[in-house]
Amino acid sequence: MRSRRVLLAAVLVAAALAGTAAVGSSTAEPSVPPADQLVSPAGTESYVWPYTSRRQSTAGRTLALNVVVYGGPDRVRRAFVDRSGTNWTVAGQNATVGASPWRPAHGSVRYSYVTPDRGGTGRWIAPEYQLAVGAYFGDRTHIRAYPGPSGNWTALQAHTEYWDWFRLRHTVTGVEPGAAFVGRDLKDEPFVEAIDRRTHGQLGGGSDGTWITVEFAAATLLGAAVPLTRGRLSRRDVALPVAILGVVLGVRAWGLAAEAVAPGVNPKLYVAVGYPVLVVGPPALASVLARDRPPVPAALLAFAGLAVAAGVDLAVVGVDPVPTHVLQHRLALAAALGVIAFGAARTDRRVLGLGVVAWIAALAAPLVGVV
């Protein structure tokens, strides 16, 4: 009986201590960072809390953001994920780069806080992507990426760590070594203009109040957007516009062939078969073939695929010159398809949905007499 009372007392004390700790941690710091802890990487617009957190609160603060890469977020991501698969056009010359050592990584979600302006309403964001060099169950350099809400910058949290079987988790061995590894990796690449260290003044989380900055060189639209493999489009890149071209011309060819074989059949029956293919085919192909591809190139390839297909289709039936309203309609459809491909590539349901709505609206416009 006495032992039970002792055990019960121990449990109650432990519970009380845990409750006290929970209350203390919940009230120790605000859930939103104060304005004086926010830093503007670009110096003029958009701010970030220069740390990461286990939860959407400053009370869960862990490691400091220690690298800022200046460049379009999609271009920054390609620099790590698809470096050698992109034609980096810098200063008018096509630059040759090596293979990237970074691979997609699994890791716990850590949040950071971003806001368009210091006094505005911000939001907690999870990392856009995680990458690592090394083995999950060994030692590795691990990065989490947080693109800015506006402006061309991406903040990184980079650290070295190893897998601890006794703790069943990764144990961080250094924050500064992680940032240094990123700097060494990008230092000699031709698309990098400068690497420097700048002071932001916020200490803690392994930071001495500075972070490494990486400036990307200016690039042409081709260099920034079109992925090439050894100077040529890959089969998967070509598949997107070719498939769209095949659907559009396939429906036209099927209609002409069906009419030639059975001229007496009501044409509306052919329309009932061919039109749904034309409505569903291009967006479905764009959604599937754009997945896991760089978003901007996927959008451009989808746009170009439908634009070329529409032009060839009109040429097949002898439309010359093309009326302005018809040209505008086809460009609107191509733009909507580009948005669909962009959303699918980024796995962004909101953008994807916007593209689908635009596609349906553009198709419906001539049916209601708008075009």
C-alpha positions in Angstrom: 0.0 0.0 0.0 2.8 2.4 1.0 4.6 1.7 -2.3 1.5 2.5 -4.2 1.1 5.8 -2.4 4.7 6.7 -3.1 4.2 5.8 -6.8 1.0 7.9 -7.0 2.8 10.8 -5.4 5.6 10.6 -7.8 3.2 10.5 -10.8 1.4 13.6 -9.4 4.6 15.5 -8.9 5.8 14.6 -12.4 2.5 15.7 -13.9 2.6 19.0 -12.0 6.1 19.7 -13.2 5.2 18.9 -16.8 2.2 21.2 -16.5 4.4 24.0 -15.1 6.9 23.5 -17.9 4.1 23.5 -20.5 2.6 26.7 -19.1 6.1 28.3 -18.9 7.0 27.4 -22.5 3.7 28.7 -23.8 4.0 32.0 -22.2 7.7 32.6 -22.4 7.7 33.9 -25.9 5.0 35.3 -28.3 3.7 33.1 -31.2 4.6 35.8 -33.7 8.1 37.3 -33.8 8.4 41.0 -32.7 9.2 43.4 -35.5 12.7 44.1 -34.2 13.6 40.4 -34.8 12.7 40.5 -38.4 15.3 40.9 -41.1 15.0 41.9 -44.7 17.4 39.8 -46.8 17.0 42.1 -49.8 17.3 45.3 -47.7 14.2 46.9 -49.1 11.2 44.5 -49.1 10.0 41.3 -47.5 11.2 40.2 -44.1 12.0 36.9 -42.5 12.5 35.7 -38.9 16.1 34.4 -39.2 15.4 31.2 -37.3 13.4 28.0 -37.6 10.9 26.6 -35.1 9.5 23.2 -34.2 6.0 24.7 -34.3 4.3 27.9 -35.5 5.6 29.9 -32.6 8.8 31.6 -31.5 8.7 29.4 -28.4 9.8 26.4 -30.5 12.9 28.2 -31.9 15.7 25.8 -33.0 18.4 26.6 -35.6 19.2 29.9 -37.3 18.8 30.6 -41.1 22.4 30.9 -42.2 22.4 31.2 -46.0 20.5 33.6 -48.3 20.6 32.9 -52.1 19.6 35.9 -54.3 17.8 34.8 -57.5 14.4 33.7 -58.7 13.1 30.9 -56.3 12.6 28.5 -59.2 16.1 29.2 -60.4 17.6 28.7 -56.9 15.8 25.4 -56.6 17.2 24.2 -60.0 20.7 25.2 -58.9 20.5 22.5 -56.3 18.1 19.9 -57.8 18.7 20.1 -61.6 21.9 22.0 -62.0 23.4 20.1 -64.9 20.0 19.7 -66.6 19.7 23.5 -67.2 21.2 25.7 -69.8 22.7 28.5 -67.6 23.0 31.4 -70.0 25.2 34.0 -68.3 26.5 37.2 -69.9 25.5 36.0 -73.3 27.3 32.7 -73.1 26.0 29.3 -72.3 27.7 28.0 -69.1 28.6 24.4 -68.5 28.0 23.2 -64.9 28.7 20.0 -63.1 26.2 17.6 -61.5 24.6 18.6 -58.3 25.5 16.5 -55.2 22.1 17.4 -53.5 19.3 15.0 -53.4 15.7 15.2 -52.0 15.8 14.7 -48.2 13.4 13.5 -45.5 13.4 15.6 -42.3 11.2 17.0 -39.6 9.1 20.1 -40.6 10.6 23.3 -39.2 8.7 26.6 -39.7 9.9 30.1 -40.3 8.0 33.4 -40.4 7.9 35.7 -43.4 6.0 38.9 -44.1 5.9 41.3 -47.1 6.7 44.3 -44.8 7.9 44.7 -41.2 4.6 46.1 -39.9 2.3 43.9 -42.0 0.6 40.6 -41.4 3.0 37.7 -42.0 2.6 33.9 -41.9 4.4 30.8 -40.7 5.7 28.7 -43.6 7.1 25.2 -43.8 10.2 24.6 -46.0 9.4 24.6 -49.7 11.9 21.7 -50.1 14.5 19.8 -48.2 17.8 18.5 -49.7 20.8 16.7 -48.3 24.3 15.4 -49.3 25.2 12.2 -47.5 23.4 9.2 -46.0 20.3 9.5 -43.9 21.5 6.8 -41.5 25.1 8.1 -41.6 26.2 11.7 -41.6 25.0 14.4 -43.9 24.6 18.1 -44.7 20.9 19.0 -44.6 19.2 22.1 -45.9 15.7 23.4 -45.6 14.6 26.2 -48.1 12.3 29.1 -47.4 11.6 31.3 -50.5 10.7 34.9 -49.7 7.1 36.1 -50.0 8.2 38.7 -52.5 11.6 39.6 -53.9 14.1 37.2 -55.5 15.6 35.5 -52.5 15.5 32.1 -50.7 16.7 31.7 -47.1 18.3 28.3 -46.2 18.9 26.6 -42.9 21.9 24.4 -43.5 23.5 22.2 -40.9 25.5 19.0 -40.5 24.1 16.1 -38.6 24.3 12.3 -38.0 21.8 9.6 -37.3 21.8 8.5 -33.7 20.3 5.0 -33.3 20.1 5.3 -29.5 18.1 8.5 -29.8 16.2 7.5 -32.9 16.8 10.9 -34.5 19.3 13.1 -36.2 21.7 15.0 -34.0 23.0 18.3 -35.3 26.8 18.6 -35.2 27.1 22.1 -36.6 25.3 25.1 -38.1 28.3 27.0 -39.5 29.8 23.9 -41.2 26.5 23.4 -43.1 26.5 27.0 -44.4 30.2 26.7 -45.4 29.4 23.5 -47.3 26.7 25.3 -49.3 29.2 28.1 -50.0 31.9 25.8 -51.2 29.4 23.9 -53.4 28.2 27.0 -55.3 31.5 29.0 -55.2 32.9 28.0 -58.6 29.7 27.7 -60.6 29.5 30.1 -63.5 25.9 31.2 -62.6 27.1 32.5 -59.3 28.3 36.1 -59.3 29.4 36.5 -55.7 29.5 34.9 -52.3 29.8 37.0 -49.2 29.0 37.2 -45.5 26.6 39.9 -44.3 25.6 40.9 -40.8 21.9 40.9 -39.8 22.5 41.3 -36.0 20.3 38.5 -34.7 22.2 36.1 -32.4 21.2 32.6 -31.3 20.3 29.3 -32.9 23.9 28.8 -33.7 24.2 32.2 -35.4 26.8 34.9 -34.6 24.5 37.5 -36.2 25.7 36.9 -39.8 24.8 34.7 -42.8 26.4 33.7 -46.0 24.9 35.4 -49.1 25.1 33.9 -52.6 24.3 36.2 -55.6 23.2 34.6 -58.8 24.4 36.2 -62.1 21.8 37.8 -64.3 20.4 35.3 -66.9 18.4 35.5 -70.1 14.9 34.1 -70.3 16.3 31.0 -72.1 19.0 30.5 -69.5 16.6 30.9 -66.6 13.7 28.9 -68.0 14.4 26.2 -70.5 15.9 23.0 -69.2 18.4 21.3 -71.5 20.4 18.1 -71.2 23.7 18.4 -73.0 22.3 21.2 -75.1 19.2 19.3 -76.1 15.7 19.0 -74.7 15.2 15.7 -72.9 12.5 13.2 -74.1 10.4 14.1 -71.1 10.5 17.8 -72.0 9.6 17.1 -75.6 6.8 14.8 -74.6 4.6 17.7 -73.2 4.3 19.9 -76.3 4.3 16.8 -78.7 1.5 15.2 -76.8 -0.6 18.4 -76.8 0.1 18.7 -80.6 -1.0 15.1 -81.1 -4.3 15.6 -79.3 -5.3 18.7 -81.2 -4.3 17.4 -84.6 -5.6 14.0 -83.8 -9.1 15.3 -83.2 -9.0 17.2 -86.4 -7.7 14.2 -88.4 -10.3 11.9 -86.7 -13.1 14.3 -87.7 -12.1 14.5 -91.3 -11.6 10.7 -91.5 -14.9 9.9 -89.9 -16.7 12.2 -92.2 -15.0 10.7 -95.2 -15.9 7.1 -94.2 -19.5 7.9 -93.1 -20.6 11.2 -94.7 -24.3 10.5 -94.0 -23.9 10.5 -90.2 -25.1 13.5 -88.2 -21.9 15.6 -87.6 -23.1 16.3 -84.1 -22.4 12.7 -83.2 -18.7 13.2 -84.2 -18.6 16.4 -82.2 -19.9 14.5 -79.1 -16.9 12.2 -79.4 -14.2 14.6 -80.5 -14.9 17.7 -78.4 -14.6 16.0 -75.0 -11.2 14.7 -76.0 -10.1 18.2 -77.0 -11.5 19.7 -73.7 -10.0 17.1 -71.3 -6.9 15.9 -73.3 -4.5 19.0 -73.2 -5.1 19.9 -69.5 -4.8 16.3 -68.4 -1.5 15.8 -70.3 -0.2 19.1 -68.9 -1.0 18.0 -65.4 0.6 14.6 -65.7 3.7 15.4 -67.8 4.6 18.6 -65.9 4.8 16.9 -62.5 8.2 17.0 -60.9 9.5 19.3 -63.6 10.8 22.9 -63.2 7.6 25.0 -63.2 8.6 27.8 -65.6 9.9 25.6 -68.3 6.9 23.3 -68.0 4.5 26.3 -68.4 6.4 27.6 -71.4 6.5 24.2 -73.1 2.7 23.7 -72.5 2.0 27.2 -73.9 4.2 26.6 -76.9 2.7 23.2 -77.5 -0.9 24.4 -77.7 0.1 27.6 -79.6 1.9 25.6 -82.3 -0.9 23.0 -82.4 -3.5 25.7 -82.9 -1.5 27.3 -85.6 -1.0 24.0 -87.5 -4.7 23.1 -87.1 -5.8 26.4 -88.6 -3.3 25.9 -91.5 -4.6 22.4 -92.1 -8.1 23.8 -92.8 -6.7 26.8 -94.8 -7.5 29.7 -92.5 -5.4 32.5 -93.9 -5.2 35.2 -92.6 -6.2 34.2 -89.1 -8.9 36.6 -87.7 -7.7 38.6 -84.7 -10.4 37.3 -82.4 -9.5 33.7 -83.2 -5.8 34.4 -82.6 -6.6 36.0 -79.2 -8.8 33.0 -78.3 -6.1 30.5 -79.1 -3.5 32.5 -77.1 -5.9 32.6 -74.1 -6.2 28.8 -74.3 -2.5 28.4 -74.5 -1.9 30.7 -71.5 -4.5 28.8 -69.4 -2.7 25.6 -70.3 0.6 27.1 -69.2 -0.9 28.0 -65.8 -2.1 24.4 -65.4 1.3 23.0 -66.2 2.9 25.5 -63.8 0.5 24.5 -61.0 1.1 20.8 -61.6 4.9 21.2 -61.6 4.8 23.1 -58.3 2.1 20.7 -56.9 0.2 23.9 -56.1 -3.5 23.1 -56.1 -4.6 26.7 -56.0 -2.6 27.6 -59.2 -3.7 24.4 -60.9 -7.3 25.1 -60.1 -6.9 28.7 -61.4 -5.6 27.3 -64.6 -8.4 24.8 -65.0 -11.0 27.6 -64.4 -9.2 29.8 -67.0 -9.2 26.9 -69.5 -12.9 26.2 -69.1 -13.7 29.9 -69.3 -11.7 30.3 -72.5 -13.5 27.2 -74.0 -16.9 28.5 -72.9 -16.3 32.0 -74.3 -17.2 31.2 -78.0 -20.1 29.0 -76.9 -21.8 32.0 -75.3 -20.9 34.4 -78.1 -18.1 36.3 -76.3 -15.5 35.3 -79.0 
